[in-house]
Amino acid sequence: LVAGQVVYHGPPSGIRPHFAALDQICPEDYNPSDFVMFMIQMGDDEANNKLATAWSSSSNRRALQENFEVTELPSIPKRKGFATELIELSKREVQNTIRDKATLGARFGSTIFLMVLYAIVFFRIGSTDATENFLVDRESYDIQSHMGALTTMGIAGMFGSAQPLLLTFASERPVFMREKASNLYGSVPYFLSKTAVEFPLLVTTQLLSWLIAYWAMGMQGNFFLLWLGTTLIAMAAASTALMVACMVADAKQAMEAAPALFVPQILFAGFFIKMELIPPFVRWIQYICSLKWGMNILLITEFADVQGGEEVLEANDAHEDDLWIYYIVLIGIFIVFRVIGMIALERKAKALYN
């Protein structure tokens, strides 16, 4: 049903041939029911009216009316309980992640490729020993280039976690909306199951990134704190991307919204301009940019004990006494944006059949 009109009513085996006759080809590896739900959700009123008209004049509808019997609608199934839903959804999420070897391979493959590239470009750039002249002749230690290497790691953490969610979640959303509208499970266990599977991937990719880059770049800060910093950046960026993916209509719109998601992050992180030089009426945007808070953590971890580091921290408005605030803000962004996305998706699911 769409807007009170029937677009198909019959056996599942008839879905593909019926809609194929209307030039709506269901892919071989796609669930026909999900295909129809996604099609009518994405279609405008004119397109959906054509589907309803085509069904009302089809021979399948007339044959169905001849054999029609009045039966009571089945009652809405009772939910199995929070714990059962969470366990089963987590199992399904793990299976889907493992089965999608191409995406998993591309994720880790791109991480390795980029980190090796960054390690070569910024080779030993963080070392304060000016006599290290392997690959590149250096006359002295350059703190600006050192900061550039650290900034690259922060931005890589943000992009590496946000882009996969923007692409994949928008395509998975129709399945959630159908199952949620059928009362098969709740939004909270669904989002927790995705987080439970997503978190180890984020932690692992960030660990892999630092294992490649830390010693090659000659970083000075604590390895585990730098790893924690980029992991928090990745988690907050993933929640921001998830929120956007829950609000837009499809993956295409999600990618079109990506610049509006990423550019302010970089702009308000303090790399290009000091915060006090930005007009006050837009300065507040920095408070919802996870990259800003994450970079403060990375800068304090890396430059607190480096000669000239105090100037770097002051220029980027990073204060050691506020380090715990930066951690809390990143965790807050991770939770709040994910909750906003869950609420938005919950409303879409309720409106699906209404």
LUMTOR-960683 format. One record per atom (N, C-alpha, C): x, z negated, y; residue in one letter. Coordinates in steps of 0.02 Angstrom, whole numbers, padded with zeros to 5 digits, always signed. Atoms other than C-alpha are relative to their C-alpha. Example, Ala and Ser with C-alpha at 12.3 -4.5 7.8 and 13.67 -1.06 7.14 Angstrom:
+00045+00000-00059A
+00615-00390-00225A
+00045+00000+00060A
-00042+00003-00059S
+00684-00357-00053S
-00039-00037+00055S
//
This chain:
+00042+00000-00060L
+00000+00000+00000L
+00043+00000+00062L
-00032+00002-00066V
+00052+00035+00179V
-00055+00006+00052V
+00052+00001-00052A
-00060-00009+00326A
-00069+00008-00030A
+00066-00003+00033G
-00206-00029+00204G
-00014+00064-00038G
+00010-00063+00035Q
-00182+00144+00128Q
+00044+00002-00063Q
-00036-00006+00063V
-00130+00182-00050V
+00045+00062+00003V
-00045-00058+00004V
+00024+00293-00067V
+00016+00016-00073V
-00007-00013+00072Y
+00036+00274-00257Y
-00031-00057-00038Y
+00029+00052+00044H
-00059+00183-00393H
-00003+00029-00070H
-00003-00028+00067G
-00011+00220-00571G
+00059-00028-00038G
-00056+00025+00042P
+00118+00196-00708P
+00067+00013+00033P
-00067-00009-00029P
+00302+00175-00659P
+00030+00068-00017P
-00029-00064+00020S
+00345+00333-00756S
-00024+00058+00043S
+00026-00054-00042G
+00240+00435-00635G
+00027+00000+00071G
-00024+00006-00070I
+00329+00379-00477I
+00046+00058+00018I
-00049-00052-00016R
+00475+00501-00485R
-00032+00069+00008R
+00029-00068-00007P
+00375+00661-00520P
-00049+00005+00058P
+00048-00003-00054H
+00239+00616-00394H
+00035+00010+00067H
-00033-00004-00064F
+00358+00589-00249F
+00049+00058+00004F
-00043-00059+00000A
+00475+00729-00303A
-00040+00061+00023A
+00043-00055-00023A
+00327+00847-00275A
-00009-00002+00075A
+00006+00007-00073L
+00324+00781-00096L
+00068+00004+00034L
-00069-00007-00025D
+00512+00817-00074D
+00032-00067+00015D
-00031+00066-00007Q
+00553+00632-00087Q
+00032-00016-00068Q
-00034+00004+00064I
+00683+00628-00226I
+00031-00070-00008I
-00028+00066+00015C
+00722+00458-00302C
+00066+00010-00038C
-00064-00006+00036P
+00908+00445-00353P
-00006-00027-00071P
+00004+00018+00070E
+00937+00429-00539E
+00018-00073-00013E
-00022+00069+00012D
+01023+00260-00524D
-00036-00050+00044D
+00038+00043-00045Y
+00890+00186-00409Y
-00066-00019-00031Y
+00065+00023+00026N
+00739+00082-00458N
-00056+00037+00037N
+00053-00039-00033P
+00585+00192-00423P
-00043-00043+00046P
+00042+00043-00042S
+00483+00045-00357S
+00036-00019+00065S
-00039+00016-00060D
+00623-00007-00238D
+00006+00061+00046D
-00004-00062-00039F
+00638+00175-00184F
-00062+00010+00043F
+00063-00009-00037V
+00454+00184-00135V
-00007-00053+00055V
+00006+00053-00050M
+00458+00015-00047M
+00046+00014+00060M
-00048-00014-00054F
+00613+00065+00052F
-00024+00059+00042F
+00022-00061-00035M
+00539+00235+00095M
-00057-00015+00049M
+00056+00014-00045I
+00376+00167+00166I
+00019-00051+00054I
-00023+00047-00051Q
+00468+00027+00256Q
+00036+00036+00056Q
-00039-00037-00049M
+00583+00151+00343M
-00041+00055+00034M
+00038-00055-00027G
+00449+00282+00373G
-00044-00020+00060G
+00045+00014-00056D
+00345+00296+00532D
-00072+00011-00021D
+00072-00005+00017D
+00155+00301+00539D
-00019+00069-00024D
+00018-00069+00018E
+00147+00490+00529E
+00023+00016-00071E
-00027-00013+00067A
+00258+00499+00374A
-00040-00038-00053A
+00038+00039+00049N
+00163+00359+00286N
-00071+00026-00008N
+00068-00030+00005N
-00005+00439+00327N
+00001+00062-00044N
-00006-00059+00043K
+00056+00599+00244K
+00005-00020-00074K
-00005+00024+00069L
+00103+00501+00088L
-00068-00023-00026L
+00066+00024+00021A
-00068+00418+00084A
-00049+00058-00012A
+00044-00058+00008T
-00157+00585+00108T
+00017+00038-00064T
-00021-00035+00061A
-00054+00664-00031A
-00025-00036-00062A
+00024+00037+00058W
-00103+00525-00151W
-00076+00006-00007W
+00073-00003+00003S
-00288+00531-00106S
-00025+00067-00027S
+00021-00066+00024S
-00293+00717-00149S
+00034+00020-00066S
-00036-00016+00061S
-00185+00707-00305S
-00044-00004-00062S
+00037+00002+00063S
-00248+00738-00481S
+00009-00067-00036S
-00013+00065+00031N
-00171+00574-00538N
-00050-00052+00026N
+00049+00049-00028R
-00287+00477-00421R
-00068+00012-00030R
+00066-00015+00028R
-00441+00567-00485R
-00005-00022-00072R
+00000+00021+00070A
-00392+00534-00665A
-00002-00076-00005A
-00001+00073+00000L
-00361+00352-00623L
-00070-00028+00015L
+00068+00023-00018Q
-00534+00333-00544Q
-00048+00006-00059Q
+00044-00010+00057E
-00617+00401-00700E
+00007-00055-00052E
-00014+00052+00050N
-00536+00266-00807N
+00006-00069+00031N
-00009+00062-00038F
-00548+00127-00678F
-00043-00056-00029F
+00036+00060+00020E
-00597-00046-00736E
+00016-00056+00048E
-00009+00056-00046V
-00623-00197-00624V
+00029-00060-00037V
-00032+00060+00029T
-00505-00339-00667T
+00021-00047+00055T
-00023+00048-00050E
-00453-00496-00579E
+00075+00008+00012E
-00071-00003-00017L
-00289-00495-00487L
+00036-00060-00030L
-00037+00058+00027P
-00156-00602-00569P
+00018-00049+00056P
-00017+00051-00049S
-00118-00764-00481S
+00074+00006+00018S
-00070-00001-00022I
+00043-00780-00381I
+00041-00046-00045I
-00039+00042+00046P
+00178-00842-00500P
+00029-00061+00035P
-00030+00060-00027K
+00240-01018-00476K
+00075+00005-00002K
-00073-00001-00004R
+00420-01038-00422R
+00029-00049-00051R
-00032+00038+00053K
+00542-01110-00549K
+00037-00062+00024K
-00037+00057-00026G
+00619-01239-00435G
+00065+00022+00033G
-00057-00018-00041F
+00763-01237-00312F
+00063+00010-00042F
-00062-00002+00039A
+00903-01273-00437A
+00002+00061-00046A
+00003-00058+00045T
+00846-01141-00562T
+00008+00065+00038T
-00006-00060-00041E
+00826-01010-00426E
+00072+00011+00023E
-00068-00006-00025L
+00998-01047-00355L
+00048+00022-00056L
-00044-00017+00056I
+01083-01038-00526I
-00010+00073-00021I
+00013-00068+00024E
+00997-00877-00579E
+00020+00052+00052E
-00020-00047-00053L
+01023-00792-00411L
+00075+00006+00006L
-00073-00001-00003S
+01206-00842-00412S
+00028+00041-00058S
-00022-00040+00058K
+01226-00769-00587K
-00009+00075+00014K
+00013-00070-00015R
+01146-00606-00530R
+00050+00026+00052R
-00046-00021-00054E
+01256-00600-00374E
+00071+00011-00028E
-00066-00007+00031V
+01414-00627-00478V
+00002+00064-00042V
+00002-00060+00042Q
+01362-00491-00601Q
+00001+00063+00042Q
+00001-00059-00045N
+01323-00368-00460N
+00068+00012+00032N
-00066-00006-00032T
+01490-00404-00378T
+00052+00027-00049T
-00048-00022+00050I
+01589-00381-00539I
-00014+00072-00021I
+00017-00068+00021R
+01494-00223-00587R
+00020+00052+00052R
-00017-00048-00053D
+01528-00142-00419D
+00075+00002+00010D
-00073+00001+00000K
+01711-00114-00459K
+00029+00043+00056K
-00025-00044-00053A
+01729+00026-00331A
+00005-00037+00066A
+00000+00037-00064T
+01679-00084-00184T
+00051-00057-00002T
-00047+00056+00007L
+01780-00231-00250L
+00072+00025+00005L
-00067-00029-00003G
+01932-00121-00275G
+00018+00024+00070G
-00013-00024-00068A
+01914-00043-00103A
+00013-00058+00048A
-00009+00058-00044R
+01901-00215-00023R
+00071-00028-00006R
-00066+00028+00009F
+02060-00282-00100F
+00054+00053+00012F
-00048-00053-00012G
+02148-00114-00093G
+00014+00011+00074G
-00009-00009-00073S
+02118-00094+00094S
+00036-00060+00029S
-00035+00060-00024T
+02175-00274+00121T
+00074+00005-00013T
-00071-00006+00017I
+02339-00243+00031I
+00033+00053+00042I
-00029-00055-00039F
+02368-00077+00119F
+00012-00021+00072F
-00006+00019-00070L
+02335-00146+00293L
+00052-00055+00010L
-00048+00054-00007M
+02436-00305+00265M
+00072+00024-00008M
-00067-00029+00008V
+02586-00206+00203V
+00019+00038+00064V
-00013-00036-00062L
+02570-00094+00356L
+00016-00047+00057L
-00012+00049-00053Y
+02558-00243+00474Y
+00067-00035-00011Y
-00064+00034+00015A
+02705-00327+00386A
+00059+00044+00019A
-00054-00045-00019I
+02811-00172+00415I
+00005+00006+00076I
+00000-00008-00073V
+02759-00149+00596V
+00027-00063+00035V
-00020+00063-00032F
+02785-00334+00638F
+00053-00036-00042F
-00048+00030+00046F
+02929-00362+00517F
+00045-00051+00037F
-00041+00056-00025R
+03012-00532+00556R
-00008-00009+00075R
+00009+00004-00073I
+02938-00525+00731I
-00007-00072+00024I
+00008+00069-00019G
+02903-00711+00729G
+00063-00042-00006G
-00063+00037+00009S
+03081-00760+00686S
+00034-00010+00068S
-00035+00014-00064T
+03171-00845+00831T
+00075+00014-00005T
-00071-00017+00010D
+03339-00791+00758D
+00011+00072+00023D
-00010-00067-00029A
+03390-00645+00868A
+00051+00041-00038A
-00050-00037+00039T
+03528-00598+00745T
-00029+00039-00058T
+00033-00037+00054E
+03401-00532+00619E
-00012+00071+00023E
+00005-00070-00022N
+03423-00345+00640N
-00016+00048-00057N
+00018-00042+00057F
+03359-00282+00473F
-00059+00045+00019F
+00049-00052-00017L
+03255-00122+00498L
-00002+00016+00074L
+00004-00011-00073V
+03250-00146+00688V
+00053-00042+00034V
-00049+00037-00040D
+03388-00194+00810D
-00036-00038+00055D
+00032+00042-00051R
+03329-00340+00915R
+00053-00036+00041R
-00048+00035-00044E
+03421-00408+01065E
-00020-00073+00009E
+00023+00069-00010S
+03313-00564+01081S
-00069-00008-00030S
+00066+00017+00025Y
+03157-00652+01018Y
-00052+00017+00053Y
+00053-00021-00047D
+02997-00579+01098D
-00064-00037-00018D
+00059+00041+00015I
+02856-00706+01105I
-00064+00040+00007I
+00060-00040-00009Q
+02731-00575+01165Q
-00016+00040-00063Q
+00010-00037+00063S
+02758-00470+01009S
-00020-00047-00056S
+00018+00051+00049H
+02748-00628+00905H
-00075-00015+00005H
+00071+00013-00010M
+02577-00664+00981M
-00042+00060-00022M
+00036-00060+00022G
+02525-00483+00948G
-00009+00002-00075G
+00005+00002+00073A
+02562-00505+00763A
-00054-00049-00022A
+00049+00050+00018L
+02457-00663+00755L
-00071+00024+00018L
+00065-00028-00021T
+02315-00579+00851T
-00025+00052-00050T
+00018-00051+00049T
+02318-00435+00728T
-00028-00032-00064T
+00024+00034+00059M
+02295-00556+00584M
-00070-00028+00011M
+00067+00026-00015G
+02145-00637+00670G
-00052+00055+00001G
+00047-00056-00004I
+02062-00470+00707I
-00012+00030-00069I
+00007-00026+00069A
+02096-00410+00529A
-00047-00044-00041A
+00045+00045+00035G
+02009-00565+00462G
-00072+00011+00020G
+00068-00010-00024M
+01858-00531+00570M
-00030+00065-00027M
+00026-00064+00022F
+01839-00346+00528F
-00007+00002-00076F
+00002-00003+00073G
+01879-00369+00343G
-00059-00035-00031G
+00057+00036+00028S
+01736-00490+00317S
-00067+00025+00026S
+00063-00020-00030A
+01604-00420+00435A
-00024+00069-00024A
+00021-00069+00018Q
+01605-00235+00389Q
-00033+00006-00069Q
+00034-00006+00065P
+01565-00255+00203P
-00072-00025+00001P
+00069+00027-00002L
+01412-00361+00242L
-00046+00046+00039L
+00041-00046-00038L
+01350-00240+00374L
-00023+00059-00042L
+00016-00059+00041L
+01355-00099+00247L
-00043-00017-00061L
+00032+00013+00064T
+01297-00183+00087T
-00066-00037+00007T
+00060+00042-00001F
+01167-00310+00141F
-00061+00040+00022F
+00058-00040-00023A
+01057-00184+00233A
-00031+00039-00057A
+00027-00037+00057S
+01040-00085+00071S
-00030-00046-00052S
+00027+00048+00048E
+01004-00242-00032E
-00064-00033+00026E
+00056+00036-00031R
+00872-00306+00088R
-00069+00018-00028R
+00066-00016+00027P
+00721-00207+00020P
-00016-00037-00065P
+00010+00036+00063V
+00746-00289-00151V
-00019-00072+00014V
+00016+00069-00018F
+00748-00462-00073F
-00071-00006+00027F
+00065+00004-00032M
+00593-00427+00031M
-00057+00007-00050M
+00052-00009+00052R
+00493-00366-00119R
-00005-00062-00043R
+00000+00058+00045E
+00546-00512-00229E
-00022-00063+00037E
+00020+00059-00039K
+00522-00640-00091K
-00075+00002+00013K
+00072-00007-00012A
+00349-00572-00049A
-00040-00013-00063A
+00033+00015+00064S
+00307-00590-00235S
+00009-00072-00021S
-00010+00072+00011N
+00357-00774-00224N
+00044-00014-00062N
-00045+00010+00057L
+00494-00754-00355L
+00053-00053+00015L
-00049+00051-00021Y
+00615-00864-00257Y
-00004-00009+00075Y
+00000+00015-00071G
+00646-00938-00085G
+00060+00030+00036G
-00054-00026-00041S
+00757-00882+00057S
+00062-00043-00004S
-00057+00045+00000V
+00867-01036+00051V
+00044+00009-00062V
-00044-00012+00058P
+00927-01016-00131P
+00031+00069+00000P
-00027-00068-00003Y
+00949-00830-00101Y
+00062+00002+00045Y
-00056+00000-00046F
+01063-00856+00049F
+00057-00044-00025F
-00053+00043+00027L
+01156-00999-00034L
+00037+00035-00058L
-00032-00035+00056S
+01189-00891-00188S
+00047+00054+00026S
-00044-00050-00029K
+01260-00752-00080K
+00061-00033+00031K
-00056+00035-00031T
+01367-00878+00014T
+00048-00026-00054T
-00042+00028+00053A
+01429-00956-00149A
+00045+00054-00031A
-00041-00054+00028V
+01491-00786-00211V
+00045+00031+00054V
-00038-00030-00055E
+01549-00723-00041E
+00060-00043+00020E
-00054+00045-00023F
+01654-00877+00001F
+00065+00008-00039F
-00063-00010+00036P
+01781-00859-00142P
+00033+00067+00015P
-00029-00065-00017L
+01803-00675-00097L
+00036-00004+00067L
-00031+00007-00065L
+01839-00720+00085L
+00065-00040-00005L
-00059+00042+00007V
+01960-00857+00037V
+00057+00038-00035V
-00050-00037+00038T
+02049-00744-00088T
+00032+00056+00041T
-00027-00054-00041T
+02067-00596+00031T
+00045-00026+00055T
-00043+00029-00052Q
+02136-00708+00168Q
+00065-00028-00029Q
-00060+00024+00033L
+02257-00789+00046L
+00047+00058-00015L
-00040-00059+00015L
+02315-00617-00010L
+00032+00028+00063L
-00027-00025-00064S
+02336-00565+00172S
+00061-00039+00022S
-00055+00041-00024W
+02448-00711+00215W
+00058+00000-00049W
-00054-00004+00048L
+02548-00700+00053L
+00043+00062+00014L
-00037-00061-00016I
+02597-00524+00106I
+00034-00005+00069I
-00023-00005-00069A
+02617-00552+00293A
+00041-00060+00025A
-00029+00061-00030Y
+02675-00732+00321Y
+00077+00004+00004Y
-00073+00000+00000W
+02858-00719+00268W
+00028+00065+00027W
-00023-00065-00026A
+02873-00534+00309A
+00000+00000+00076A
+00004+00003-00073M
+02819-00568+00489M
+00042-00056+00030M
-00041+00055-00025G
+02926-00724+00502G
-00040-00051+00039G
+00042+00049-00035M
+02783-00838+00553M
+00030-00070-00004M
-00030+00067-00006Q
+02828-01016+00606Q
-00049-00056-00017Q
+00050+00052+00010G
+02665-01112+00584G
-00010-00017-00073G
+00015+00022+00067N
+02600-01204+00432N
-00042+00054-00036N
+00032-00054+00038F
+02550-01075+00300F
-00074-00015-00013F
+00068+00017+00020F
+02393-01167+00243F
-00047-00005+00060F
+00042+00004-00060L
+02330-01199+00420L
-00015+00070+00028L
+00012-00069-00020L
+02352-01015+00465L
-00051+00033-00046L
+00048-00026+00049W
+02260-00969+00305W
-00070-00028+00014W
+00065+00030-00017L
+02121-01092+00351L
-00029+00031+00063L
+00024-00028-00062G
+02110-01021+00526G
-00031+00069-00008G
+00029-00067+00009T
+02084-00840+00474T
-00059-00001-00048T
+00058+00007+00044T
+01966-00895+00335T
-00061-00021+00039T
+00057+00020-00042L
+01856-00982+00463L
-00023+00057+00045L
+00019-00059-00039I
+01862-00827+00573I
-00041+00048-00043I
+00034-00046+00045A
+01810-00722+00424A
-00070-00026-00017A
+00065+00028+00017M
+01668-00841+00377M
-00049+00006+00058M
+00044-00004-00058A
+01598-00847+00554A
-00019+00073+00015A
+00015-00071-00012A
+01613-00657+00574A
-00048+00027-00052A
+00045-00022+00053A
+01526-00632+00407A
-00071-00023+00014A
+00067+00024-00017S
+01380-00741+00464S
-00029+00039+00058S
+00024-00041-00056T
+01369-00643+00627T
-00024+00068-00025T
+00019-00065+00028A
+01366-00479+00530A
-00064-00006-00042A
+00059+00010+00041L
+01237-00549+00409L
-00063-00007+00043L
+00057+00008-00046M
+01124-00600+00554M
-00022+00068+00027M
+00017-00067-00025V
+01133-00424+00626V
-00031+00042-00054V
+00027-00039+00055A
+01102-00345+00455A
-00071-00020-00017A
+00068+00023+00014C
+00946-00452+00435C
-00050+00024+00053C
+00044-00017-00055M
+00876-00395+00602M
-00012+00075+00008M
+00008-00072-00009V
+00906-00207+00599V
-00038+00030-00059V
+00043-00032+00050A
+00807-00081+00497A
+00038+00023-00061A
-00037-00028+00056D
+00943-00004+00389D
+00075-00003+00014D
-00073+00002-00005A
+01130+00017+00359A
+00025+00042+00058A
-00020-00043-00056K
+01140+00157+00488K
-00004-00038+00065K
+00007+00040-00062Q
+01074+00045+00626Q
+00050-00057+00001Q
-00050+00055+00003A
+01189-00094+00566A
+00068+00025+00024A
-00065-00027-00021M
+01342+00018+00589M
-00001+00020+00073M
+00006-00017-00071E
+01278+00078+00757E
+00005-00062+00044E
-00004+00063-00037A
+01266-00104+00810A
+00068-00032-00004A
-00065+00030+00011A
+01443-00141+00751A
+00042-00006+00064A
-00040+00008-00061P
+01529-00102+00919P
-00024-00057+00044P
+00027+00055-00040A
+01412-00223+01008A
+00017-00067-00031A
-00019+00061+00035L
+01463-00352+00878L
+00074-00016+00007L
-00072+00011+00003F
+01651-00327+00878F
+00034+00002+00069F
-00034-00007-00065V
+01699-00272+01055V
-00002-00064+00042V
-00001+00063-00038P
+01641-00432+01143P
+00045-00053-00031P
-00044+00048+00034Q
+01735-00533+01012Q
+00072+00008+00026Q
-00068-00013-00023I
+01898-00450+01064I
+00007-00010+00075I
-00002+00004-00073L
+01855-00443+01249L
+00003-00072+00025L
+00004+00069-00024F
+01816-00628+01265F
+00046-00048-00038F
-00047+00042+00037A
+01955-00690+01151A
+00059-00022+00043A
-00053+00021-00046G
+02074-00704+01300G
+00063+00041-00006G
-00061-00040+00008F
+02197-00567+01249F
+00014+00041+00063F
-00009-00048-00054F
+02167-00450+01395F
-00009-00030+00069F
+00015+00030-00065I
+02105-00563+01534I
-00013-00074-00009I
+00013+00071+00002K
+02100-00748+01571K
-00074-00014+00012K
+00071+00016-00005M
+01930-00830+01557M
-00021-00013+00073M
+00019+00017-00069E
+01934-00892+01738E
-00005+00062+00045E
+00004-00062-00039L
+01951-00711+01799L
-00062+00041-00017L
+00062-00035+00020I
+01790-00656+01710I
-00057-00028+00043I
+00057+00024-00039P
+01631-00666+01817P
-00038-00055-00037P
+00031+00058+00033P
+01544-00833+01781P
-00065+00016-00037P
+00065-00011+00031F
+01375-00757+01737F
+00004+00033-00069F
-00009-00027+00068V
+01448-00672+01580V
+00052-00041-00039V
-00053+00038+00032R
+01582-00801+01541R
-00025-00040-00060R
+00029+00040+00054W
+01464-00896+01426W
+00004+00035-00067W
-00002-00038+00063I
+01479-00757+01296I
+00057-00023-00045I
-00057+00023+00039Q
+01647-00829+01243Q
-00019-00054-00051Q
+00018+00056+00042Y
+01557-00978+01166Y
-00032+00020-00066Y
+00029-00023+00063I
+01473-00872+01031I
+00045+00051-00034I
-00048-00046+00030C
+01627-00767+00993C
+00047-00040-00045C
-00039+00039+00048S
+01706-00836+00835S
+00074+00015+00006S
-00071-00018-00004L
+01869-00741+00864L
+00036-00043+00052L
-00030+00042-00052K
+01901-00841+01023K
+00021-00068-00027K
-00013+00067+00026W
+01890-01009+00935W
+00051+00003-00057W
-00048-00007+00054G
+01984-00948+00782G
+00070+00014+00025G
-00066-00014-00028M
+02126-00878+00886M
+00030-00062+00033M
-00026+00062-00027N
+02142-01045+00975N
+00033-00042-00055N
-00029+00037+00057I
+02171-01126+00805I
+00066+00031-00022I
-00061-00034+00022L
+02299-00994+00755L
+00056-00008+00051L
-00052+00006-00052L
+02391-01004+00922L
+00030-00070+00001L
-00025+00068+00000I
+02404-01193+00916I
+00043-00012-00062I
-00038+00008+00062T
+02462-01188+00734T
+00068+00034+00003T
-00061-00040+00001E
+02593-01054+00766E
+00048-00016+00058E
-00043+00004-00059F
+02657-01090+00942F
+00010-00071+00027F
-00006+00068-00026A
+02643-01279+00964A
+00072-00023+00002A
-00069+00023+00005D
+02825-01305+00912D
+00051+00056+00013D
-00044-00056-00015V
+02898-01138+00970V
+00019-00001+00073V
-00022-00001-00070Q
+03001-01123+01128Q
-00040+00053+00038Q
+00043-00044-00038G
+02889-01046+01260G
-00072+00000-00023G
+00068+00002+00027G
+02735-01087+01158G
-00050-00032+00046G
+00046+00033-00046E
+02661-01201+01290E
-00030+00049+00049E
+00026-00050-00047E
+02646-01054+01410E
-00052+00045-00034E
+00047-00041+00037V
+02559-00952+01275V
-00067-00036-00008V
+00061+00038+00010L
+02434-01091+01239L
-00038-00008+00066L
+00032+00008-00066E
+02400-01119+01424E
-00032+00065+00023E
+00027-00065-00021A
+02376-00934+01458A
-00063+00018-00038A
+00059-00016+00042N
+02248-00924+01316N
-00050-00056-00003N
+00048+00056-00005D
+02158-01086+01361D
-00009-00035-00067D
+00001+00035+00064A
+02204-01166+01195A
+00034-00068+00007A
-00025+00068-00011H
+02226-01355+01197H
+00004-00037-00067H
-00010+00035+00063E
+02297-01456+01053E
-00049-00057-00009E
+00046+00057+00004D
+02184-01604+01095D
-00070+00021-00021D
+00067-00025+00016D
+02031-01493+01068D
-00002+00037-00067D
-00004-00038+00063L
+02086-01425+00899L
-00059-00014-00046L
+00056+00017+00044W
+01950-01519+00805W
-00065+00032+00024W
+00060-00032-00027I
+01820-01446+00923I
-00004+00073-00023I
-00002-00071+00022Y
+01876-01269+00877Y
-00023+00007-00073Y
+00023-00001+00070Y
+01851-01308+00692Y
-00075-00009-00004Y
+00072+00015+00003I
+01678-01380+00723I
-00041+00059+00026I
+00037-00057-00028V
+01623-01232+00830V
-00003+00057-00050V
+00000-00054+00049L
+01676-01106+00698L
-00047-00015-00058L
+00046+00019+00054I
+01584-01201+00562I
-00072+00004+00024I
+00068-00004-00029G
+01433-01214+00678G
-00024+00072+00005G
+00018-00071-00004I
+01434-01025+00710I
-00017+00027-00070I
+00012-00022+00069F
+01445-00995+00522F
-00069-00022-00024F
+00064+00026+00025I
+01293-01105+00487I
-00058+00026+00041I
+00056-00018-00044V
+01184-01065+00639V
-00018+00074-00006V
+00015-00072+00004F
+01200-00875+00631F
-00029+00018-00068F
+00028-00013+00067R
+01165-00878+00444R
-00073-00023-00004R
+00069+00025-00001V
+01009-00983+00471V
-00045+00046+00040V
+00039-00047-00041I
+00950-00865+00609I
-00015+00063-00041I
+00011-00058+00042G
+00973-00718+00490G
-00051-00014-00055G
+00047+00019+00052M
+00878-00810+00353M
-00071-00003+00027M
+00067+00005-00030I
+00732-00847+00470I
-00027+00070+00016I
+00022-00068-00017A
+00726-00665+00529A
-00022+00037-00063A
+00017-00035+00062L
+00724-00601+00350L
-00062-00031-00032L
+00060+00033+00026E
+00593-00730+00299E
-00062+00028+00034E
+00058-00027-00036R
+00476-00665+00434R
-00014+00072-00021R
+00009-00069+00022K
+00505-00485+00381K
-00033+00003-00069K
+00028+00002+00067A
+00465-00530+00201A
-00074-00020+00001A
+00070+00020-00005K
+00304-00619+00250K
-00045+00056+00027K
+00039-00054-00031A
+00249-00468+00352A
-00002+00063-00043A
-00006-00061+00040L
+00290-00344+00213L
-00067+00024-00027L
+00065-00018+00030Y
+00119-00349+00129Y
-00059-00021+00043Y
+00055+00022-00044N
+00019-00415+00276N
-00021+00055+00047N
//
